[in-house]
Amino acid sequence: MKDNTQFIFNYLQELYKDASCELQYNSSYELLVAVILSAQCTDRRVNIITPELFKKYPTPKLLASANLEELEKLIWSCGLYKSKAKNLISCANSLMDNFNGEVPNNLKDLVTLAGVGRKTANVVYSVAFGGQAIAVDTHVLRVSNRLGLANSNNPTVVEKTLMQLFDKNDWTKLHYMLVLFGRYNCTAKKPKCEHCKLKNICIYYKKM
Ligand code: SF4
């Protein structure tokens, strides 16, 4: 397994050496908002929405007192807009009430924010604060299972499994490489197996 793990990591590096966050942001607050919006939505769509959103609500204080309907209108195109609008306002209130309007720089505090799950917290912790974390989104979950790196549909279980398999210094990089590999190569429907160098070790491919 260790050999396969290294082989997979090397191949992902070959494809996505410079993998990084595709969301556009200028502060930890903006990143947090963008990551909340990105649930079940493409980064490209979020990047279309956020410039106007950040202009109207440039601080947690302004977002905390946003009118729900006005906020919904700004973000409707990213899907799940009703729950996301409520989450954004609740999250901004958490920032104001508990963290002096600042985004906390550690996982323990990030997961206490309203509307922030483990995946969102991991992304903010790693991207905004340079921490090492493996956020398990739909792509990381699918690819990890297909390759036999993990065997679970539970994101937290998969996160822990990957953390044990890979060096801590590589966690954030691994997350982004798996995201991009899942987004562009090992897609949910019709993965591009023909050109994939992982065919020989891929459980999913062997079962096809
Ligand atoms: S062989 Fe196909 S299913 Fe397996 S990792 Fe490659 S693209 Fe994904």
Residues whose N, C-alpha, C, O or C-beta is under 5 A from the ligand:
A	BS01	SF4	R146 N185 C186 P191 K192 C193 C196 L198 K199 C202 Y204 Y205
